[in-house]
């Protein structure tokens, strides 16, 4: 059986260098890394992952805790979980999905948490293993998220570029950081452009936003809705069309998420697309850094959303 020493000899490096390539590749130059990887390939070296885990008292398992009701969560969870799964596979880890906080155990090496709300932060802080959240927070827990403020700022500016005279924001009625950041991006754009902000906050359900816009008679044509989710945007669109309003000629709609809902609507939604798979993998990398006992260079990791222009805004 090929050993670590065999690889070191073939690559003409020390055993310590081979170990670093396997465990801390960020500490090794690209040239050394490629030399070691080539030697591993030539010798068909397979690291004994299980033996290493036993020696380090690891389980090679990460618990992914989903703190939202599965039947009502957004479609983006499939993409996010796919990204997390790919990231864990690269680290030779398995994933255990937990949907009930009472089923969270210490039989893992760390936790990735999604859907956390303000009331969850207390017990999350008391967990004995490393924790990384998917979702912005203001209590100091490490997280990965879209740059929510920047995304709605960009969407609001885009609406004015399309010559909509009035731009309103329909946010999610939650006190959590991501919801506040999305609203803040809209407010900042409006202040820069010299327009008074007009904000509504709703439950994150398309039925609620559809009922809301059907009863709304305050907004004249030439209005664009900046929505804090595609789900809200879908309801706005349905309500406008039910009321015989023209989309996008008289009323524009911009959503937020960019997974599935934006494409099944008619007209298809212009939206701010979040890079969920990428963020899933980054979340894994952040957690693995903590599992290895290292400090994070950045406690807050933001990714940029991209504007996807479709049929709910003017061409």
N, C-alpha and C positions, 0 to 999 in steps of 0.2 A: 504493500500500500504506500502510495506517495505521501511523504510527510512535509511539514512546513520547512524543515531543513533542506529537503530535496529542492523545493521551489527556490529557496534562498540561494542555494548553490548554483542552480541553473541561471538565475537572474543576476548572479554575482552581487548580491546585496546581503545585508544581515537578516537574521530571523525577525528582529524587531521591525525592520522595514516592511517585511511581508505581513506581519501582524497589523501594522498601521494601515496598510492598503486594505486589509480585510475589515478592520474595525473603525478606523478613523481616516478615511481616504482624503479628507479635507486637510490633513496635516502633511500630505506627501505631494511632491511636485508631480506634474502631469507626466514628465519623462519617466520618473521612477515607477509611477503607477502602471504605465503601459508596459514597461519591462517585466514587472511582476505578473501582470495579467497574461502576458504572452507566455511566460514560463509556466504558469498554471495551466494554460490551454495545451501547451506542448506535452506536459506531464499528466494531463487529465486529472488535475488535483481537485478534489471535492472537499471543501471544508466540512468538518464534523459539527454541524450546527447544533445538534441535540447535545453533544458532549459539552460544547461551549456553554450552552444554556444551563445545563446542570451544574457546571462549575461555577457559574455566576449566579446561581439560584434564580434563574429566569423561567418564566412559563411559556414564552414566545407567543403570548396571547394579549391582545388589546381589546378592551370592552368599549364598544361604540354605543353610547347612551343617547337614546332619542327621547327627549322630554316633551314631545307633542303627541297628540292622538294620531295614530298611524292612518286612520281612515280619513283624516282631514288635512294631513300635511301636504305641502306643495309637491308637484311632480319632480322638482329639482332633487329630491332626496335620492332618486335612483342614480342620477349622475354623480352626486356627491359621494354616495356609498361606493360607486364604481371606482372613483378616484382614490378613496381611502383603501379599498381592497387592492388595487394595483400597487399603491405605495407600500402596503404591508407585505405583499407578496415579494416585492424586491428586497425586503428586509428579513425574509423567511419567517414572517409572523402570520398568525391566523387572527381572524376577527370574530368576536362574539357580539351580536347585536342584543342590546337590552332595552326594553321599552317600558319597564317599570322600575322606578328608583329603588323599590324595596328588594329587587333582585340583583342589585349591584353588589359584587363581592370583591374581595381582595385577591382572588385567584387569577390575577393578570399582572402585567407589567406596567400598565398605565391605562388612561381613559381618554377617549375623544368624545366630547359632549356636544350635541346639537339641540337647538330649541330651548336653551336655558333662558329662564326669566328671572327677574329680580329676586323672587322668593326662593330661587334655587341656589343662589350664590353661597349662602351660609353653609349648607351641607356639602357643597362641592369643595369649599375650602378645607373641610375636615377630612376629605379623602386622603388616605395614607400613601397613595401612589401618584406619580406625575399626571397632571391633567392639562389638556389643551382644548379650548372651546372653538367650535365653528360658530362664530357669531360675536360681533362687537360687544364689549362690556366696559363698564367704567369702574370696576372694583379691583383691578390689578391682576386678574387671571389672564394668562397668555391666551391669545386668540388669533384666528385667521378669518378674514372676511373680505368682502368687496369694499372698495372705497365708496361707501354709501353716499356721503356728502358730495363728493366729486361727480358721481353719476347723475344725481338729480339736478345738480348745477348745470351739467352739460345738457341734459334733457330740456331744462327750462330755457336755456339760451337757444337751443335748436328750434323750439316752438316759436320764439320771436323771429328767428331767421325765416320761418315759413309764413311770416306776416299774419299770424294770429294776434289780434289786438289785446285779448285778455287771456292770461294764463293762470289757471287755478291749480291748487295742489289738493289731492285727495289722499290723505295719509292713513296709516294703520293706528287705531286707537289703543296704543300701548305706551307705557312709560319707558320702554327699553331703549338701549343706546342706538341700535340699528334704525329704529323707527324715528328717533329724534334726529339722527344724522341725515336721513333722507329728507326730512322736512327742512333741516338747516341749509342743505344745498340749494333747495328751491328759494328759500328766503334770501340767501346771499345773492343769487342771480337777480332776483327782483329788485333788491336794493341797488345793485350796480346799474340796472337798467332804468331805475327811477319809477318803478311801478309799485303800487301798494300790494302786498301779498294778500291772497284770498285762500284760506285754508279750511278744509273740512277733514274730520277724522272719523273713520268708520271701522267697524269690525271687518276683519280680512276675509270676507265672503262675497262672492259675486252676486248672490241674491240680495244681500244688503245694499250693495252699491247700485244695483239695478233699480231697486225700490227708491233709493235716495234720488237718483237722477230723474226718475219719472215724475217725482213730486217737486223737482227744482225748477222754478220758473223765473229765477233771478238773472240767469245768464243769457245774454243776447248771442246771436250767431257771431262767428269769428272768434270763438273761444277754444282753447286747447286745455285738456285735462292732463296734468302730470300725476300719475298714479304710483303709489308706493309698492304695488305688486301687480303682476299680470292678472291675478284673480280679480282684484278691484277693477282693473281696466276692462276686463271682459264684461263685468256687470254694467259699467258705465256705457260701453258700446251697445249692449242689448237694450238698455233703457232708452238711449238716444234713438235707436232704430225703431223701437216700439212706439216712440212719440213722433215718428216720421221726420226725424232730424237727419240732415245729410252729413255723412261721415265719408271723407274728411273735408269736404268742401266748406262746410260751415262750422263743424266741430272736429277738432283733432283730439287724439288720445295717444298717450305714450305710457307704456307699462314698465314693469321692472321685474326681471328674472330671466326671461328668454328661454324657457324650457316648456315645450309642448303647447301650453295654453295659447301662446302668441300665434301659433300656426293653425290651430283648429278654429279660431274665431273667424268671422266673416264680417267686414274686411279683416285681413290679418293685421295683427297689432305691430305697430312700431314699438320697440322696447329697448331697455338697457339690459343687455345679456351679461349674466354673471358667469365666470369661467369655473364652473363647479368642479369638474374633474381636476383641474390644476390646483384648486384650493384644497381638495381632498388630499392630494399628494403632499402639498406643502404642510398641511396639518400633521400628517404622519411624520414628516421630517422633523418638525418642531418637537413632537412628542418623543421621537427616538433620541433627539439630543438630550432631553431631560432624563430619559431612561438610562442613557449612558453616563449620567452624572455630570453633564456639562451645563454651563449656563447658556441661555439663549442670547444671541446677539440682538435680537429684536423681539420684545414681548408682544408687540402688535404687528401683524403682517397683513397689509392691505394689498388686494389685487384690483386692477382696473376693469371696470365693466366696459362693454363696447356697445355703441349705438347701432341698432339694427333697424334700418328704415324699411317699413312695409307700407301697407295700404291705409292705415288709420291716420296718417298725416299727409299733408299735401305733397305732391311730387316736387 
